[in-house]
Amino acid sequence: MDYVAKRAKILKQDQADLDALKAEYDPLFETTNDNIAVQDMEIKNDVLMCAESIQGGIYRPVHTQGRIAWDNDRMNYYAESRPDILQFRNQGQASVTLRVVK
């Protein structure tokens, strides 16, 4: 408890300086984050337009083709009348991913 009280006293003494520093730098950080977001969108749009990955400095925007998906329910319905189509169907093995729950 002594630690907490001493810490609170120190923070209280410096809080005005910290608040002034925050007020000074928050608009700069906000502007910088806005600029980063705009440039990020421009890079992504350029990569989408040229449809290939590019290398620039330490960043590499990677272009990935959209996934192709089939409606399994409708394909299975179609396969009932045309079972020959099932020869083109592949199914991978099931997998398990462990995730940390926060």
Phi and psi restraints in degrees (value plus and minus 20) as a CYANA .aco file:
   2 ASP   PHI     -82.7   -42.7
   2 ASP   PSI     -61.9   -21.9
   3 TYR   PHI     -79.4   -39.4
   3 TYR   PSI     -67.4   -27.4
   4 VAL   PHI     -82.3   -42.3
   4 VAL   PSI     -61.8   -21.8
   5 ALA   PHI     -86.4   -46.4
   5 ALA   PSI     -63.6   -23.6
   6 LYS   PHI     -85.1   -45.1
   6 LYS   PSI     -60.3   -20.3
   7 ARG   PHI     -83.2   -43.2
   7 ARG   PSI     -64.5   -24.5
   8 ALA   PHI     -81.6   -41.6
   8 ALA   PSI     -58.2   -18.2
   9 LYS   PHI     -85.7   -45.7
   9 LYS   PSI     -63.2   -23.2
  10 ILE   PHI     -84.9   -44.9
  10 ILE   PSI     -65.1   -25.1
  11 LEU   PHI     -82.8   -42.8
  11 LEU   PSI     -58.3   -18.3
  12 LYS   PHI     -83.6   -43.6
  12 LYS   PSI     -59.4   -19.4
  13 GLN   PHI     -84.9   -44.9
  13 GLN   PSI     -58.0   -18.0
  14 ASP   PHI    -117.5   -77.5
  14 ASP   PSI     -22.9    17.1
  15 GLN   PHI     -81.2   -41.2
  15 GLN   PSI     -58.3   -18.3
  16 ALA   PHI     -83.2   -43.2
  16 ALA   PSI     -62.5   -22.5
  17 ASP   PHI     -84.6   -44.6
  17 ASP   PSI     -61.3   -21.3
  18 LEU   PHI     -84.8   -44.8
  18 LEU   PSI     -60.3   -20.3
  19 ASP   PHI     -84.7   -44.7
  19 ASP   PSI     -59.9   -19.9
  20 ALA   PHI     -86.1   -46.1
  20 ALA   PSI     -60.6   -20.6
  21 LEU   PHI     -83.3   -43.3
  21 LEU   PSI     -62.6   -22.6
  22 LYS   PHI     -82.2   -42.2
  22 LYS   PSI     -65.4   -25.4
  23 ALA   PHI     -83.0   -43.0
  23 ALA   PSI     -53.2   -13.2
  24 GLU   PHI     -93.4   -53.4
  24 GLU   PSI     -61.3   -21.3
  25 TYR   PHI    -115.8   -75.8
  25 TYR   PSI     -42.8    -2.8
  26 ASP   PHI     -75.6   -35.6
  26 ASP   PSI     -64.8   -24.8
  27 PRO   PHI     -83.0   -43.0
  27 PRO   PSI     -54.9   -14.9
  28 LEU   PHI     -86.6   -46.6
  28 LEU   PSI     -63.0   -23.0
  29 PHE   PHI     -84.0   -44.0
  29 PHE   PSI     -60.4   -20.4
  30 GLU   PHI     -83.8   -43.8
  30 GLU   PSI     -65.2   -25.2
  31 THR   PHI     -82.7   -42.7
  31 THR   PSI     -62.7   -22.7
  32 THR   PHI     -82.7   -42.7
  32 THR   PSI     -65.0   -25.0
  33 ASN   PHI     -83.4   -43.4
  33 ASN   PSI     -57.8   -17.8
  34 ASP   PHI     -83.8   -43.8
  34 ASP   PSI     -63.6   -23.6
  35 ASN   PHI     -83.3   -43.3
  35 ASN   PSI     -60.8   -20.8
  36 ILE   PHI     -82.6   -42.6
  36 ILE   PSI     -62.6   -22.6
  37 ALA   PHI     -83.5   -43.5
  37 ALA   PSI     -60.9   -20.9
  38 VAL   PHI     -85.6   -45.6
  38 VAL   PSI     -66.1   -26.1
  39 GLN   PHI     -85.2   -45.2
  39 GLN   PSI     -57.9   -17.9
  40 ASP   PHI     -79.3   -39.3
  40 ASP   PSI     -65.2   -25.2
  41 MET   PHI     -86.3   -46.3
  41 MET   PSI     -60.3   -20.3
  42 GLU   PHI     -82.5   -42.5
  42 GLU   PSI     -63.2   -23.2
  43 ILE   PHI     -82.7   -42.7
  43 ILE   PSI     -65.9   -25.9
  44 LYS   PHI     -82.1   -42.1
  44 LYS   PSI     -62.1   -22.1
  45 ASN   PHI     -83.7   -43.7
  45 ASN   PSI     -62.2   -22.2
  46 ASP   PHI     -82.3   -42.3
  46 ASP   PSI     -62.6   -22.6
  47 VAL   PHI     -86.6   -46.6
  47 VAL   PSI     -59.8   -19.8
  48 LEU   PHI     -83.5   -43.5
  48 LEU   PSI     -58.9   -18.9
  49 MET   PHI     -87.9   -47.9
  49 MET   PSI     -59.0   -19.0
  50 CYS   PHI    -107.7   -67.7
  50 CYS   PSI     -31.3     8.7
  51 ALA   PHI      36.9    76.9
  51 ALA   PSI      17.0    57.0
  52 GLU   PHI    -173.0  -133.0
  52 GLU   PSI     134.3   174.3
  53 SER   PHI     -91.2   -51.2
  53 SER   PSI     131.5   171.5
  54 ILE   PHI    -152.3  -112.3
  54 ILE   PSI     141.5   181.5
  55 GLN   PHI    -137.3   -97.3
  55 GLN   PSI     108.3   148.3
  56 GLY   PHI    -166.9  -126.9
  56 GLY   PSI      84.8   124.8
  57 GLY   PHI      44.6    84.6
  57 GLY   PSI    -150.5  -110.5
  58 ILE   PHI    -111.0   -71.0
  58 ILE   PSI     -23.1    16.9
  59 TYR   PHI    -127.2   -87.2
  59 TYR   PSI     128.4   168.4
  60 ARG   PHI    -155.5  -115.5
  60 ARG   PSI      78.8   118.8
  61 PRO   PHI     -90.3   -50.3
  61 PRO   PSI     100.5   140.5
  62 VAL   PHI    -122.3   -82.3
  62 VAL   PSI     104.7   144.7
  63 HIS   PHI    -108.0   -68.0
  63 HIS   PSI     108.9   148.9
  64 THR   PHI    -145.5  -105.5
  64 THR   PSI     108.8   148.8
  65 GLN   PHI     -82.2   -42.2
  65 GLN   PSI     128.8   168.8
  66 GLY   PHI     -84.1   -44.1
  66 GLY   PSI     127.3   167.3
  67 ARG   PHI     -92.7   -52.7
  67 ARG   PSI     127.1   167.1
  68 ILE   PHI    -117.8   -77.8
  68 ILE   PSI     111.1   151.1
  69 ALA   PHI    -151.0  -111.0
  69 ALA   PSI     127.2   167.2
  70 TRP   PHI    -136.8   -96.8
  70 TRP   PSI     128.2   168.2
  71 ASP   PHI    -100.8   -60.8
  71 ASP   PSI      82.2   122.2
  72 ASN   PHI     -79.9   -39.9
  72 ASN   PSI     -60.6   -20.6
  73 ASP   PHI     -81.2   -41.2
  73 ASP   PSI     -66.1   -26.1
  74 ARG   PHI     -90.3   -50.3
  74 ARG   PSI     -55.7   -15.7
  75 MET   PHI     -86.5   -46.5
  75 MET   PSI     -60.1   -20.1
  76 ASN   PHI     -85.2   -45.2
  76 ASN   PSI     -58.6   -18.6
  77 TYR   PHI     -82.5   -42.5
  77 TYR   PSI     -63.7   -23.7
  78 TYR   PHI     -83.9   -43.9
  78 TYR   PSI     -57.7   -17.7
  79 ALA   PHI     -88.1   -48.1
  79 ALA   PSI     -40.9    -0.9
  80 GLU   PHI     -82.2   -42.2
  80 GLU   PSI     -57.6   -17.6
  81 SER   PHI    -114.4   -74.4
  81 SER   PSI     -36.8     3.2
  82 ARG   PHI    -153.9  -113.9
  82 ARG   PSI      52.3    92.3
  83 PRO   PHI     -82.8   -42.8
  83 PRO   PSI     -38.3     1.7
  84 ASP   PHI     -82.3   -42.3
  84 ASP   PSI     -41.6    -1.6
  85 ILE   PHI     -90.0   -50.0
  85 ILE   PSI     -41.4    -1.4
  86 LEU   PHI     -85.1   -45.1
  86 LEU   PSI     -39.0     1.0
  87 GLN   PHI     -85.6   -45.6
  87 GLN   PSI     -39.0     1.0
  88 PHE   PHI    -114.6   -74.6
  88 PHE   PSI     -18.0    22.0
  89 ARG   PHI    -113.5   -73.5
  89 ARG   PSI     110.5   150.5
  90 ASN   PHI    -142.8  -102.8
  90 ASN   PSI     121.8   161.8
  91 GLN   PHI    -150.5  -110.5
  91 GLN   PSI     104.7   144.7
  92 GLY   PHI     -95.3   -55.3
  92 GLY   PSI     153.3   193.3
  93 GLN   PHI     -97.4   -57.4
  93 GLN   PSI     130.9   170.9
  94 ALA   PHI     -87.8   -47.8
  94 ALA   PSI     131.9   171.9
  95 SER   PHI    -157.9  -117.9
  95 SER   PSI     143.1   183.1
  96 VAL   PHI    -148.8  -108.8
  96 VAL   PSI     113.9   153.9
  97 THR   PHI    -138.3   -98.3
  97 THR   PSI     108.2   148.2
  98 LEU   PHI    -109.8   -69.8
  98 LEU   PSI     111.3   151.3
  99 ARG   PHI    -145.0  -105.0
  99 ARG   PSI     129.1   169.1
 100 VAL   PHI    -105.4   -65.4
 100 VAL   PSI     108.5   148.5
 101 VAL   PHI    -116.7   -76.7
 101 VAL   PSI     103.8   143.8
